Amino acid sequence: MKNTLIAPSVLAADFGNLQRDIEMINNSEADWFHIDIMDGVFVPNISYGMPVLEAINKHAKKTIDVHLMIVDPDRYIKTFADLGANILSVHYEACTHLHRTLQAIKSEGMKAGVAINPHTTIDLLEDVINDIDLVCIMSVNPGFGGQSFIENTYAKVEKLKALITRKGATTLIEVDGGVTNKNAKQLVEAGADVLVAGSFVFKAENPTQTIQDLKTLTNF
Ligand SMILES: O=C(CO)[C@H](O)[C@H](O)COP(=O)(O)O
């Protein structure tokens, strides 16, 4: 029996009713809060920053999974630890010394994640996979919610799963972008452990039920 985790992306929440949407996640079968931080440089969009995460952290009762889409993320590792992040993912493409960055994240008491863009090959993680707690495979080009899922993601998940098994690592595989009830099961069959879903959850008529449906669909 699988234990697939569902992480609603707060990027798609209603910011005018943020506390309501946080409580919805608290009271649902969702496992994590997924928090997207964008700087307008690494990606062509600016999302939200520290004060909003501080507000979320006051109410959130589940794991806080922060995805940094920013250049030079080392500058903010301690800041995000202080703001309550439990998992901090940096982009492979944004790090010059990825191994050092992972050590710095762990030294602040957080789990260390690496996100990879659609064009970045899994092979580049080979020498560092045993140091990574979570790999976030981007199944859209990062920067915006509501984009279409890139089909090549299934093959990337399979390839990453094989690498993790071969290296005896305990790394979780997360998929982020365009996740819906159409691709969720196949992603888990390919090896995904965590599914991030933004628009599919928050634009649904009944977000709580949608989360429950995703859980049912992916735990078989
Ligand atoms: O990282 C992201 C965008 O860069 C979002 O988490 C992702 O796009 C999820 O949103 P959606 O489910 O609407 O695609």
The ligand as a Gaussian input file, in Angstrom:
#p B3LYP/6-31G(d) Opt

LIG

0 1
 O        5.996000      25.762000      -8.442000
 C        4.994000      26.123000      -8.966000
 C        5.051000      27.050000     -10.107000
 O        6.352000      27.384000     -10.359000
 C        3.648000      25.648000      -8.461000
 O        3.809000      24.969000      -7.232000
 C        3.000000      24.747000      -9.427000
 O        2.888000      25.340000     -10.656000
 C        1.671000      24.238000      -8.896000
 O        0.633000      24.871000      -9.458000
 P       -0.398000      24.139000     -10.436000
 O       -0.812000      22.885000      -9.735000
 O       -1.478000      25.147000     -10.579000
 O        0.342000      23.832000     -11.709000

